Amino acid sequence: MARGWESKSVEAQQQDAATASDGQGKTPLTPEQAEVRRKRDSLVLSRKNVERQLALATNPRHRQMLEAALADLQAKIAQLD
């Protein structure tokens, strides 16, 4: 019986988190807004990947390439904001 109550509580918490993290409330996104959000999310993930690679890079030329890629990604993200 305790497991049933526990799972219901977890389910309710997940639903609350999903609606709270949406940020939009009940307003659906237009297709254009959804596309911009997807592009931005993709760019942010790419930026995190480049930052992680940059933290591990030791070759100066590789670091220079990663820094240029990071600057480009940040500029693209800024354009979308």
N, C-alpha and C positions, 0 to 999 in steps of 0.2 A: 504494500500500500504506500509506503514511503517513496518508493521509486516513481509511482504514478504522480504524486504531488510534485516531486522533484522535477520530473520531465516537463510537467505543465509549467512550472515556474521558469525553467530554462527556455521553453518555447515562447513564453510571454516576454522574457527578457530579450530574446533574439528579435521578436517582432518590434519591440520598442526601439531597439538599437537600429533596426533597418529603417524605421520611419524617422528616427532622429538624425541618422547620418545622411538621409536623403537631402536635407537642407531645403528642399523645395516644398515640403509639406504635401498637399494634395494636388498641386499644380503640375500637370504633366509637361514634359519637355517637348518642344517642337522638334521635328526631324533635324532642323539646322542646329538647334541648341544641343541635341544629342550628339551630332557629328562633331561639333566643337569640343564637347566634353570628352568624347572618345579620343580625339586628336591630342588634347591637352594631357589626358591620362597617359597616353602612349609616350608623349614627349617627357613627362615627368619620370616614368619608368626608365626610359633611355638615359635621362640625366643621372638617375641614381646608379645605373649600371656603369656609366662613364666615370662617375665620382669614385665608385668602388675600384674600378680599374686604375684610376689615377693614384689612389692611395697605395696601390701595390706596385706601380710601375717604377722601374729603376733606370731604364734607358732614357737619356735626355730627349732623344728624337721621338720616342714613343710618348713620353710625357707631354712634349710640345703638341703632338697630334691630338692627344686626349684633351688638352687644355683648349685647343681650337674647337674641337667637337663640343666641349662643354659650353663654350661661349656661344656657339651657334644654336645649341639647344635652348639655352637661356633666352636668347633673342627671339626664337620662335615661340617660346612659352609667353614671353612678354607681349608679343603681337596678339596672341589669343586672349589675353586678359584685358 
